[in-house]
Each structure stands twice: as structure tokens, then as C-alpha cells.
């Protein structure tokens, strides 16, 4: 976590969720498409049968690069908000936060209604714990 990054409270993080949710949905959708294109590309490369397949491979390579650029731009949008993308596949993000005077990550996953979990800076998703109530 960058020391210049301002920490979010859970309430502040929740207020960003309408925008963040749309960005993360777009990332998850683009990631799924990218994975399909890459799988198709691998199949095409292993079964190249002349010029026609070569054209298809070039199309797929262009599409994969386009989707990767799209995901990078979306991830950059999150970064500009001070948010870190942790997993494109499931839409997992972390907000810099504070808990009991120490820096932590406030953790949110696509599909969750609000930011209700946190974890230590060196812990990942498996280290998530519910935020204290009150």
C-alpha cells in the first residue's frame, strides 16, 4: 500500500460501489472473453491448416490483445480511485483502510452487497475477516 494513498472507511468504500461494481463487472466480463479467445487461439495454433487458419490466428491474437488493453484500462480506472484489483476472474478488489490504527485492506468481491471484510496487508482472500460491527 502506498503511504500517499488515503485510507477508506467501510462507509466511504460502500459509497464508491455503484461505480466500482460497473468497472469490476466489465473486468470480469472482459476476462472471461479473453480466456475464451486464448483457449480458441491455442486450439487454432495446434491445428493450423494453411493460410485460412493463419488468418484466424491473427484475428484471435488481435482480439486477445484488445481485451487485455481493455482490462488494463479498467484496472487503471480502479487505481485512480485508490483501489487495487486482486483477481480479474472473480472481481476481487481491495481498498486501503485502517483498523485499530494500522493499515489494512478492506476487501470486496463482486456480488457482495457492501464492503464488510478486511485482511492484513500481507494476507490475501483466505485471511479475510468480518469488519467489526459498530
C-alpha positions as CSV (number, residue, x, y, z in Angstrom):
1,X,0.0,0.0,0.0
2,X,1.3,3.4,-1.0
3,X,1.8,5.7,2.0
4,X,0.3,8.6,0.0
5,X,-2.9,6.6,-0.6
6,X,-5.7,7.8,1.6
7,X,-7.4,5.1,3.6
8,X,-11.1,4.4,3.0
9,X,-13.6,3.8,5.8
10,X,-16.1,1.0,5.0
11,X,-18.8,3.6,4.5
12,X,-16.6,5.6,2.0
13,X,-15.8,2.3,0.2
14,X,-19.5,1.4,0.1
15,X,-20.3,4.8,-1.5
16,X,-17.9,4.0,-4.4
17,X,-19.6,0.6,-5.1
18,X,-22.1,1.7,-7.7
19,X,-19.2,2.9,-10.0
20,X,-16.7,0.2,-8.8
21,X,-19.3,-2.5,-9.4
22,X,-19.7,-1.5,-13.0
23,X,-16.0,-1.3,-13.6
24,X,-15.4,-4.7,-11.9
25,X,-18.3,-6.3,-13.9
26,X,-16.7,-5.1,-17.1
27,X,-13.3,-6.5,-16.0
28,X,-14.8,-9.9,-15.1
29,X,-16.7,-10.0,-18.4
30,X,-13.6,-9.0,-20.4
31,X,-11.5,-11.5,-18.6
32,X,-14.0,-14.3,-19.4
33,X,-13.9,-13.3,-23.1
34,X,-10.1,-13.1,-23.1
35,X,-9.9,-16.6,-21.6
36,X,-12.2,-17.9,-24.3
37,X,-10.2,-16.2,-27.1
38,X,-6.9,-17.5,-25.7
39,X,-8.3,-21.1,-25.5
40,X,-9.5,-20.8,-29.1
41,X,-6.2,-19.4,-30.1
42,X,-4.3,-22.3,-28.6
43,X,-6.6,-24.7,-30.4
44,X,-6.1,-22.9,-33.7
45,X,-2.3,-22.9,-33.3
46,X,-2.2,-26.6,-32.7
47,X,-4.4,-27.3,-35.7
48,X,-3.0,-24.9,-38.3
49,X,-4.0,-26.0,-41.7
50,X,-2.7,-23.4,-44.1
51,X,-3.4,-19.7,-44.7
52,X,-7.1,-19.8,-43.6
53,X,-6.1,-20.9,-40.1
54,X,-3.2,-18.4,-40.0
55,X,-5.7,-15.6,-40.7
56,X,-7.9,-16.9,-37.8
57,X,-4.9,-17.0,-35.5
58,X,-4.0,-13.3,-36.4
59,X,-7.7,-12.4,-35.7
60,X,-7.6,-14.1,-32.3
61,X,-4.3,-12.6,-31.4
62,X,-5.7,-9.1,-32.2
63,X,-8.8,-9.8,-30.2
64,X,-6.8,-11.1,-27.2
65,X,-4.6,-8.0,-27.2
66,X,-7.7,-5.7,-27.5
67,X,-9.3,-7.4,-24.5
68,X,-6.1,-7.2,-22.5
69,X,-5.8,-3.5,-23.2
70,X,-9.4,-3.0,-22.1
71,X,-8.8,-4.8,-18.8
72,X,-5.7,-2.9,-18.2
73,X,-7.5,0.4,-18.8
74,X,-10.3,-0.7,-16.4
75,X,-7.8,-1.7,-13.8
76,X,-6.1,1.7,-14.2
77,X,-9.5,3.4,-13.5
78,X,-9.7,1.5,-10.2
79,X,-6.2,2.5,-9.4
80,X,-7.1,6.2,-10.0
81,X,-9.8,5.7,-7.4
82,X,-7.2,4.3,-5.0
83,X,-8.5,0.7,-5.3
84,X,-6.4,-2.4,-6.1
85,X,-7.7,-5.2,-8.3
86,X,-6.7,-8.6,-6.8
87,X,-8.4,-11.1,-9.1
88,X,-9.9,-10.4,-12.5
89,X,-11.6,-13.7,-12.7
90,X,-13.9,-13.3,-9.7
91,X,-13.9,-9.5,-9.3
92,X,-11.9,-9.2,-6.1
93,X,-10.7,-5.8,-5.0
94,X,-9.0,-4.2,-2.0
95,X,-9.5,-0.7,-0.7
96,X,-6.7,0.7,1.5
97,X,-8.1,1.1,5.0
98,X,-7.3,1.4,8.7
99,X,-8.3,-0.7,11.6
100,X,-7.2,0.0,15.2
101,X,-4.7,2.5,13.9
102,X,-2.9,0.1,11.5
103,X,-3.1,-0.1,7.7
104,X,-5.2,-3.0,6.4
105,X,-7.1,-3.8,3.2
106,X,-10.8,-3.5,3.1
107,X,-11.9,-6.4,0.9
108,X,-14.9,-6.6,-1.5
109,X,-15.8,-9.2,-4.1
110,X,-18.3,-8.8,-7.0
111,X,-21.7,-10.0,-5.8
112,X,-21.3,-8.8,-2.2
113,X,-23.8,-6.1,-1.2
114,X,-21.2,-4.0,0.7
115,X,-17.7,-3.8,2.0
116,X,-17.8,-5.9,5.1
117,X,-14.4,-7.7,5.2
118,X,-10.8,-6.8,5.8
119,X,-7.4,-8.5,5.9
120,X,-3.8,-7.7,6.8
121,X,-1.6,-6.2,4.2
122,X,0.3,-9.4,3.7
123,X,-2.7,-11.7,3.8
124,X,-4.9,-12.5,0.9
125,X,-8.5,-13.5,0.4
126,X,-8.0,-16.5,2.7
127,X,-7.2,-14.1,5.5
128,X,-10.5,-12.2,5.2
129,X,-12.2,-11.4,8.4
130,X,-15.5,-9.6,9.1
131,X,-15.2,-5.9,9.9
132,X,-16.1,-5.1,13.5
133,X,-19.7,-4.0,13.9
134,X,-20.4,-0.5,15.3
